[in-house]
């Protein structure tokens, strides 16, 4: 047992700035995506990646956009509206050359009337 203001969990110990570092961080919900890893493909062939997304209920007006690195061409609309809390999207792409490539998944949404953005990188291993 502590004494007075130095009692366990109270007073100096819980108000000291260094003690605050040990408090569990408050997690903010995020829009997340999942896909089967690793992503392997062949140069010169049309292929797709099934992207599963999860949109926490605090978010609205969410969109997916895609950009590709050198040697990759994505076949997707300019932006895909996310209108449900969970779902999937088949991203079609064409790898023009072999090697390590990537596609970026950009997520734009509104949360508490503030803009929200997140970027995921999908690495691709392209063979001949």
Secondary structure, DSSP 8 states (H G I E B T S, - for coil): ---GGGSTTSTHHHHSHHHHTTS--------EEE--SSEEEETTSEEEEEEEEE--TTEEEEEEEEEE-TTEEEE--S-EEE-SSEEEEEEEEEE-S-EEEEEEEEEEEEETTEEEEEEEEEEEEEE-
